Amino acid sequence: MYSSKDLRMPSFGWRFIQLAALFLASLLGLSACSTTPPDGMTAVTPFDINRYAGKWYEIARLDHSFERGLSDVSATYRQQADGSVEVTNRGYDSKKGDWRQAVGRALFTGESDRASLKVSFFGPFYGGYHVVALDQQNYRWAMVVGPDRDYLWILARDKHLPADIREQLLNQAKVLGIDVHKLIWVEQTRNEG
């Protein structure tokens, strides 16, 4: 028979739970902060998600682990009935000889006419997605930043971007404090399988 003393958790057990709870609260707090645009950057307004929806090709990006080694990357955006946006990212992994795909969910962080969203591909954790440059007349190209200056994507509706637009976006990225020398220019040579 066990006494109530036997059922008590050792003091180090409570300490571990307290530390784990503090870590989880800190992580959730940090993830909430990471949905705002980096200092000195402003999301495009006015913005129309209906015109932005559809397929975009990744022209250039800063390196990060979740796209490392991928070519022929595209992103497709589909507005959902609940106001969220389905995001499907797809790219070719030449080491594995196969296509990789991830489906996520994006939500506006404020008004829907401002191109500032938070995106999640991994459960409850969201990261910032902010369109800081956009062809507002035709929605043919865009430049997107994440929660800080270590995340940048140049996107276009076509697999190639005209040289003058490319230079314009590179100059704007420099002004925003992005190290454009670290950009990876994404190969767009395969037909999606």
C-alpha positions as CSV (number, residue, x, y, z in Angstrom):
1,M,0.0,0.0,0.0
2,Y,1.3,3.5,-0.9
3,S,1.1,6.5,1.4
4,S,0.4,10.0,0.1
5,K,4.1,10.7,0.7
6,D,4.9,8.0,-1.9
7,L,2.8,9.7,-4.6
8,R,4.5,13.0,-4.3
9,M,6.7,14.1,-7.1
10,P,10.4,14.6,-6.1
11,S,11.3,18.3,-5.9
12,F,13.5,18.0,-9.0
13,G,10.5,16.8,-11.0
14,W,8.5,19.9,-10.2
15,R,11.5,22.0,-11.1
16,F,11.7,20.3,-14.4
17,I,8.0,20.9,-15.1
18,Q,8.4,24.6,-14.2
19,L,11.4,25.0,-16.5
20,A,9.6,23.2,-19.3
21,A,6.5,25.4,-18.9
22,L,8.7,28.5,-18.9
23,F,10.5,27.3,-22.0
24,L,7.2,26.6,-23.8
25,A,5.8,30.0,-22.8
26,S,9.0,31.7,-24.1
27,L,8.9,29.7,-27.3
28,L,5.3,30.7,-27.9
29,G,6.1,34.3,-27.1
30,L,9.0,34.3,-29.6
31,S,6.8,32.7,-32.3
32,A,4.2,35.4,-31.8
33,C,6.8,38.1,-32.1
34,S,8.2,36.6,-35.3
35,T,5.0,37.4,-37.3
36,T,5.7,41.1,-37.5
37,P,7.7,42.7,-40.3
38,P,11.4,43.4,-39.5
39,D,12.2,46.9,-38.2
40,G,12.2,49.4,-41.0
41,M,10.2,47.3,-43.4
42,T,6.6,47.9,-44.4
43,A,4.2,45.5,-46.0
44,V,2.6,46.5,-49.3
45,T,-0.8,48.2,-49.1
46,P,-3.2,48.1,-50.8
47,F,-3.0,44.3,-51.3
48,D,-5.5,42.0,-53.0
49,I,-5.2,38.3,-52.0
50,N,-7.5,37.3,-54.9
51,R,-5.0,38.8,-57.4
52,Y,-2.0,37.3,-55.4
53,A,-3.5,33.8,-55.4
54,G,-2.2,31.3,-57.8
55,K,1.2,30.0,-58.7
56,W,4.5,31.9,-58.2
57,Y,8.0,30.7,-59.1
58,E,10.9,31.3,-56.7
59,I,13.5,33.3,-58.6
60,A,15.9,33.9,-55.6
61,R,16.1,33.2,-51.9
62,L,18.3,33.5,-48.9
63,D,19.5,30.0,-47.8
64,H,17.6,28.2,-45.0
65,S,17.3,24.6,-44.0
66,F,13.8,23.9,-45.2
67,E,14.6,24.6,-48.8
68,R,18.3,23.8,-48.9
69,G,19.3,22.0,-52.1
70,L,15.9,22.5,-53.8
71,S,15.6,23.7,-57.4
72,D,12.5,24.5,-59.4
73,V,10.7,25.8,-56.4
74,S,7.2,27.2,-56.7
75,A,4.5,28.4,-54.2
76,T,0.8,28.3,-54.9
77,Y,-1.7,30.3,-52.8
78,R,-5.4,29.5,-52.6
79,Q,-7.8,31.6,-50.5
80,Q,-10.0,29.5,-48.3
81,A,-13.7,30.0,-47.3
82,D,-12.7,30.8,-43.7
83,G,-10.4,33.7,-44.8
84,S,-7.2,31.7,-44.5
85,V,-4.8,31.0,-47.4
86,E,-3.6,27.6,-48.3
87,V,0.1,27.7,-49.2
88,T,1.7,24.8,-51.2
89,N,5.4,25.0,-51.6
90,R,7.0,22.5,-54.0
91,G,10.6,22.0,-55.1
92,Y,12.9,19.4,-56.7
93,D,15.4,17.6,-54.5
94,S,18.2,16.5,-57.0
95,K,19.9,14.3,-54.3
96,K,16.8,12.2,-53.9
97,G,15.6,12.6,-57.5
98,D,12.1,13.5,-56.4
99,W,9.8,16.4,-55.7
100,R,9.2,17.6,-52.2
101,Q,6.0,19.4,-51.1
102,A,4.8,21.2,-48.0
103,V,1.3,22.5,-47.4
104,G,0.7,25.3,-44.9
105,R,-1.8,27.8,-43.8
106,A,-1.5,31.6,-43.8
107,L,-3.5,34.2,-41.9
108,F,-3.5,37.9,-42.2
109,T,-2.0,39.6,-39.1
110,G,-4.2,42.6,-39.5
111,E,-6.4,44.0,-42.3
112,S,-6.6,41.9,-45.5
113,D,-5.6,44.9,-47.7
114,R,-2.1,44.9,-46.1
115,A,0.3,42.2,-47.3
116,S,1.4,41.0,-43.9
117,L,0.6,37.4,-43.0
118,K,1.7,34.7,-40.7
119,V,2.3,31.2,-42.1
120,S,2.5,27.8,-40.5
121,F,3.8,24.6,-41.9
122,F,4.4,23.0,-38.5
123,G,1.3,23.0,-36.3
124,P,0.8,25.9,-34.0
125,F,4.0,27.7,-34.9
126,Y,3.8,30.7,-37.3
127,G,6.4,32.8,-39.0
128,G,6.0,36.1,-40.7
129,Y,5.4,36.5,-44.4
130,H,5.5,40.1,-45.6
131,V,5.3,41.3,-49.2
132,V,7.5,44.4,-49.2
133,A,7.6,44.9,-53.0
134,L,4.9,44.0,-55.5
135,D,4.0,44.7,-59.1
136,Q,0.7,46.3,-58.0
137,Q,-0.5,46.9,-61.5
138,N,-0.2,43.3,-62.8
139,Y,0.9,41.1,-59.8
140,R,3.7,39.6,-61.9
141,W,6.5,39.8,-59.3
142,A,6.9,40.2,-55.6
143,M,9.6,40.4,-52.9
144,V,8.8,38.8,-49.6
145,V,10.6,38.9,-46.2
146,G,10.1,36.7,-43.2
147,P,10.4,37.6,-39.5
148,D,13.9,39.1,-40.0
149,R,16.5,39.9,-42.6
150,D,17.7,36.3,-42.9
151,Y,14.6,35.4,-44.9
152,L,13.9,36.8,-48.4
153,W,12.3,35.5,-51.5
154,I,11.9,37.0,-54.9
155,L,8.9,35.5,-56.7
156,A,7.5,35.9,-60.2
157,R,4.6,34.5,-62.2
158,D,7.1,33.4,-64.9
159,K,10.2,31.2,-64.4
160,H,12.4,34.2,-65.3
161,L,12.4,37.8,-64.2
162,P,13.3,40.6,-66.6
163,A,16.8,42.1,-65.8
164,D,15.5,45.6,-65.1
165,I,13.0,44.3,-62.5
166,R,15.7,42.0,-61.0
167,E,18.0,45.0,-60.5
168,Q,15.2,47.1,-59.1
169,L,14.4,44.5,-56.5
170,L,18.1,43.9,-55.6
171,N,18.5,47.6,-55.1
172,Q,15.4,47.8,-52.9
173,A,16.6,44.7,-50.9
174,K,20.0,46.5,-50.3
175,V,18.2,49.6,-49.0
176,L,16.2,47.3,-46.6
177,G,19.5,45.9,-45.2
178,I,19.4,42.5,-47.0
179,D,22.8,41.0,-47.9
180,V,22.0,40.4,-51.6
181,H,25.4,38.7,-52.1
182,K,24.0,35.7,-50.2
183,L,21.0,35.2,-52.5
184,I,20.6,31.8,-54.2
185,W,19.4,32.2,-57.7
186,V,17.0,29.3,-58.1
187,E,17.2,27.1,-61.2
188,Q,13.8,26.8,-63.0
189,T,14.5,24.2,-65.7
190,R,12.2,21.2,-64.9
191,N,8.6,20.6,-65.7
192,E,6.7,19.6,-62.6
193,G,6.1,15.9,-62.4
